[in-house]
Amino acid sequence: MATIAWINKANATPKYSTRKYNRCKVCGRPRGYLRKYQMCRICFRKLASEGLIPGVTKSSW
């Protein structure tokens, strides 16, 4: 889990746009980020399997 300080730092607007980096909106993880869904691969997989992300279906049941 990311600390509160790192999450707040990532949410702040940087002086230069290249300094911005993405974090998962659910858990704050910086790696394995999916831009389209604004979350990490782990949270995406969990929420998609529960059917909480609209438009996403499993390939097999």
N, C-alpha and C positions, 0 to 999 in steps of 0.2 A: 504494500500500500504506500502511496505517496503521502508525504507529510503535508499538512495544511499550508505551510510556508511555500513549498514548491508549487502547489496548485495555485495559490494566490499570485505567485510570481509569473506563472505561465499565463494567467488570465489578464495580467496587466498589459497595457499597450506599450510595446517597446519603442525606443527612440528611432530605430531603423527597422524596416519591415522584414529584413532577412534574419533578424534575431528571434522572430516569432517561431514557436514550435507548438505542435498540437499535443493535447493530452485527452485521454478518455473522459467523457462527461460523467460517466458512472463511477469509475474507481480512481481515475487520475493517472493511469498507466501511460508512459510516454512512448512505448514501443508497440509495434503491431497495430498501428492506428489505421482505421478505415475512414477515409475522408467523407465518403458518402453518408455514413451513418454516425459519424463523430464519436466513435467509441472503439475500444481495442477489440482484438479478435476474440478474446476470452469472453468478454461481456456480450459481444455480438452473438457468439455461438450459444451462450446460455439463454439470452432473450429470444433468439430465433427459434430455438427448440421448444420454448414455452409458448411460442406463437404471439409474442408481444410486439414484434416489429411488423407493421403492415406491409404487405407486398412481398414478404420473404417466405418461401416455402422450402421444405426439405426436399432433397432430390429423391430420397427413397424412404419409405415408412417401414 
